[in-house]
Amino acid sequence: MVSAMAETLTVQTPKGPRDIPTVWRGDHLAVHRPLRAESPTGLSAESCHWRISHIGTGYGASRELRLPMRQAVALAKLWDASFAAITTAGTAKGWPWGDRWADDLRRAEGGRELIGPRELTPLEQLDTAGTAAEVQAAVYRAMGHNPAAEPDATEQFPAAITKKATGSGAVRRNPDTGELELWWLPRGGNYTEPDAFSLAGWYPVPSLADVETWALDSIAETPCGDSVEPDHPDAWPRLLGLI
């Protein structure tokens, strides 16, 4: 429920509780000016300067936001009901929307469309990813791929043993260790002829997790550890016949 009349909010300060006016108050969140000790009113008078606080605890639910008032209110309205789970003891332990709330705060400040407290679609997960690991996880989800889990992830990729004794891409089982090995002679043009022949030989087939990552990522490795594109002739996914 939203009141049409200006209401106050009791916020917690280092000097104790204080009642301040709000520009919007919902059931669990309120929008107000940030506190400013040097201001005659004790509140910021700067344009587009707001804060969202939790009504039940009096603690800030957001940092100080540089937004037009209507955008700050729209953000608070969208998230108001989800903050019902925050207890008056001030703990958000077990609250499932912390990362989503932080993302919507960034979206609001960046002028992007808000999403709210719900599960993201695969494309939204990719759009909100901030690190390389998050991008990779989002791509996997968008493709419907479930990465290999332990202990399978650390096992060797199950490459098929070929009947060829030599030739780039031939796979055998090492008679001494029992591990799968692939015979490699660089042929992608990244190596001079002497270097290519010096690198030729049998190389242990990588783990299932490594091969999965290289096949789905934009970078893969060669048997000698150089970084190339996954479809490069000397990349492990190409050598193993996956691409």
C-alpha positions as CSV (number, residue, x, y, z in Angstrom):
1,M,0.0,0.0,0.0
2,V,1.3,3.5,-0.9
3,S,0.2,6.6,0.9
4,A,-0.7,9.6,-1.1
5,M,0.4,11.8,1.8
6,A,4.0,12.6,2.7
7,E,5.2,10.2,5.4
8,T,8.2,9.9,7.6
9,L,10.6,7.1,8.1
10,T,12.7,6.3,11.2
11,V,16.3,5.7,10.1
12,Q,19.2,4.5,12.2
13,T,22.1,6.9,12.6
14,P,25.3,6.9,14.6
15,K,23.5,9.3,17.0
16,G,20.4,7.2,17.3
17,P,17.1,6.9,15.5
18,R,15.8,9.9,13.5
19,D,12.5,10.6,11.7
20,I,13.0,11.9,8.2
21,P,10.5,12.7,5.4
22,T,10.1,10.3,2.5
23,V,9.1,11.0,-1.1
24,W,7.6,7.5,-1.5
25,R,6.9,4.9,1.1
26,G,5.7,1.3,0.4
27,D,5.1,-1.6,2.7
28,H,8.8,-2.4,3.2
29,L,10.9,0.2,1.4
30,A,11.0,4.0,1.3
31,V,12.7,6.6,-0.8
32,H,14.3,9.6,0.9
33,R,17.0,12.2,0.7
34,P,20.4,11.0,2.1
35,L,21.5,12.3,5.5
36,R,23.9,15.3,5.5
37,A,25.1,16.6,8.8
38,E,26.3,19.9,7.2
39,S,22.9,20.7,5.6
40,P,20.5,23.0,7.5
41,T,17.8,20.3,7.2
42,G,20.2,17.4,7.9
43,L,19.4,16.0,4.5
44,S,21.0,16.3,1.0
45,A,19.5,19.0,-1.2
46,E,21.4,17.9,-4.3
47,S,19.5,17.2,-7.5
48,C,18.9,13.5,-8.3
49,H,20.3,12.4,-5.0
50,W,18.3,9.6,-3.2
51,R,18.5,6.6,-0.9
52,I,16.3,3.6,-0.5
53,S,15.9,2.3,3.1
54,H,14.2,-0.7,4.7
55,I,11.2,0.4,6.8
56,G,11.3,-2.4,9.3
57,T,14.9,-1.9,10.4
58,G,15.6,1.7,9.5
59,Y,18.8,0.7,7.7
60,G,19.7,1.6,4.2
61,A,18.8,-0.9,1.5
62,S,20.9,0.9,-1.1
63,R,23.9,3.1,-1.4
64,E,23.3,6.8,-2.2
65,L,21.8,6.8,-5.7
66,R,22.3,9.5,-8.4
67,L,19.0,9.1,-10.1
68,P,15.9,11.2,-10.9
69,M,13.3,10.8,-8.2
70,R,10.9,8.9,-10.5
71,Q,13.5,6.3,-11.3
72,A,14.5,5.8,-7.6
73,V,10.8,5.4,-6.8
74,A,10.3,2.9,-9.7
75,L,13.1,0.8,-8.4
76,A,11.8,0.8,-4.9
77,K,8.2,-0.1,-6.0
78,L,9.5,-3.0,-8.1
79,W,11.4,-4.5,-5.1
80,D,9.1,-3.5,-2.2
81,A,7.4,-6.8,-1.7
82,S,10.6,-8.9,-1.9
83,F,12.0,-7.0,1.1
84,A,9.3,-8.5,3.4
85,A,11.7,-11.3,4.1
86,I,14.2,-9.0,5.8
87,T,13.6,-9.3,9.5
88,T,13.4,-6.4,12.0
89,A,16.6,-7.8,13.5
90,G,18.3,-6.4,10.5
91,T,19.5,-9.7,9.0
92,A,19.2,-10.6,5.3
93,K,20.6,-14.1,5.9
94,G,18.9,-16.6,3.6
95,W,17.5,-13.8,1.4
96,P,17.7,-15.2,-2.1
97,W,17.7,-11.9,-4.0
98,G,20.9,-10.2,-2.9
99,D,22.8,-10.5,-6.2
100,R,19.7,-9.6,-8.2
101,W,19.1,-6.4,-6.0
102,A,22.7,-5.3,-6.5
103,D,22.4,-5.9,-10.2
104,D,19.2,-3.8,-10.5
105,L,20.9,-1.0,-8.5
106,R,23.7,-1.0,-11.2
107,R,21.1,-1.1,-13.9
108,A,19.2,1.8,-12.5
109,E,22.3,4.0,-12.2
110,G,23.4,3.0,-15.7
111,G,20.0,3.9,-17.2
112,R,19.2,0.3,-18.2
113,E,16.0,-1.6,-17.9
114,L,15.2,-3.0,-14.5
115,I,14.6,-6.7,-14.1
116,G,13.3,-7.1,-10.5
117,P,13.2,-10.1,-8.1
118,R,12.9,-13.0,-10.4
119,E,15.0,-15.7,-12.1
120,L,16.8,-14.5,-15.1
121,T,16.4,-15.8,-18.6
122,P,19.6,-17.2,-20.2
123,L,20.1,-14.0,-22.3
124,E,19.6,-11.8,-19.2
125,Q,22.1,-13.9,-17.3
126,L,24.6,-13.2,-20.2
127,D,23.7,-9.5,-20.2
128,T,24.3,-9.2,-16.4
129,A,27.5,-11.2,-16.3
130,G,30.4,-9.2,-15.0
131,T,33.4,-11.6,-15.0
132,A,34.8,-14.1,-17.5
133,A,33.6,-17.0,-15.3
134,E,30.1,-15.5,-15.1
135,V,30.0,-15.0,-18.9
136,Q,31.1,-18.6,-19.4
137,A,28.5,-19.9,-17.0
138,A,25.8,-17.8,-18.8
139,V,26.8,-19.1,-22.2
140,Y,26.6,-22.7,-20.9
141,R,23.1,-22.1,-19.5
142,A,22.0,-20.5,-22.7
143,M,23.2,-23.5,-24.6
144,G,21.6,-25.9,-22.1
145,H,25.0,-27.4,-21.3
146,N,25.7,-28.9,-17.9
147,P,29.5,-28.9,-17.3
148,A,31.1,-32.1,-16.2
149,A,31.2,-32.5,-12.4
150,E,33.7,-34.3,-10.2
151,P,35.0,-36.9,-10.5
152,D,34.3,-37.1,-14.2
153,A,35.7,-33.6,-14.9
154,T,39.2,-34.6,-13.9
155,E,39.2,-37.8,-16.0
156,Q,40.9,-37.8,-19.3
157,F,38.7,-36.9,-22.3
158,P,37.5,-40.3,-23.7
159,A,39.2,-40.0,-27.1
160,A,38.7,-42.9,-29.4
161,I,41.9,-44.9,-30.0
162,T,42.8,-44.9,-33.8
163,K,44.5,-47.6,-35.8
164,K,47.0,-45.1,-37.2
165,A,50.4,-45.4,-35.7
166,T,51.4,-41.9,-36.5
167,G,49.9,-38.8,-38.0
168,S,48.5,-35.7,-36.3
169,G,45.4,-36.7,-34.4
170,A,46.3,-40.4,-34.0
171,V,45.3,-41.6,-30.5
172,R,46.9,-44.5,-28.6
173,R,47.0,-45.8,-25.1
174,N,50.5,-45.4,-23.6
175,P,51.8,-49.0,-22.9
176,D,53.6,-47.9,-19.8
177,T,51.1,-45.5,-18.1
178,G,47.8,-46.6,-19.6
179,E,47.0,-42.9,-20.4
180,L,45.5,-41.8,-23.7
181,E,48.0,-39.9,-25.9
182,L,47.6,-38.0,-29.2
183,W,50.3,-37.7,-31.8
184,W,50.8,-34.1,-32.9
185,L,52.8,-32.4,-35.6
186,P,52.0,-28.7,-35.8
187,R,50.4,-27.8,-39.1
188,G,48.6,-24.5,-38.4
189,G,51.3,-22.2,-39.8
190,N,52.2,-20.7,-36.3
191,Y,55.5,-22.6,-36.2
192,T,58.6,-22.6,-38.3
193,E,59.5,-25.9,-39.9
194,P,62.3,-26.7,-37.4
195,D,60.1,-25.8,-34.5
196,A,57.2,-27.9,-35.8
197,F,59.3,-31.0,-36.1
198,S,60.9,-30.5,-32.7
199,L,57.4,-30.4,-31.2
200,A,56.1,-33.5,-33.0
201,G,55.4,-36.4,-30.6
202,W,52.9,-38.0,-28.3
203,Y,51.0,-35.7,-25.8
204,P,48.7,-36.8,-23.0
205,V,45.0,-36.2,-23.9
206,P,43.7,-33.4,-21.5
207,S,40.9,-33.7,-19.0
208,L,37.2,-33.8,-19.9
209,A,36.7,-30.4,-18.1
210,D,39.5,-28.8,-20.1
211,V,38.3,-30.1,-23.4
212,E,34.7,-29.0,-22.7
213,T,35.9,-25.5,-21.8
214,W,38.0,-25.1,-24.9
215,A,35.3,-26.5,-27.2
216,L,32.8,-24.0,-26.0
217,D,35.1,-21.0,-25.3
218,S,36.7,-18.5,-27.7
219,I,40.2,-19.7,-26.7
220,A,41.7,-23.1,-26.7
221,E,45.2,-24.6,-26.2
222,T,47.5,-26.6,-28.4
223,P,49.4,-29.6,-27.0
224,C,52.3,-27.4,-26.2
225,G,50.2,-24.9,-24.4
226,D,49.9,-22.1,-26.9
227,S,46.5,-20.2,-27.0
228,V,44.6,-20.4,-30.3
229,E,41.0,-20.3,-31.5
230,P,39.1,-23.6,-30.8
231,D,38.9,-24.3,-34.6
232,H,42.6,-23.7,-35.2
233,P,44.2,-26.8,-36.8
234,D,46.5,-27.2,-33.8
235,A,43.8,-26.7,-31.1
236,W,42.9,-29.6,-28.9
237,P,39.2,-29.5,-29.9
238,R,40.2,-29.7,-33.6
239,L,42.8,-32.4,-33.1
240,L,40.3,-34.5,-31.2
241,G,37.7,-34.1,-34.0
242,L,35.2,-32.1,-32.0
243,I,35.3,-29.1,-34.3
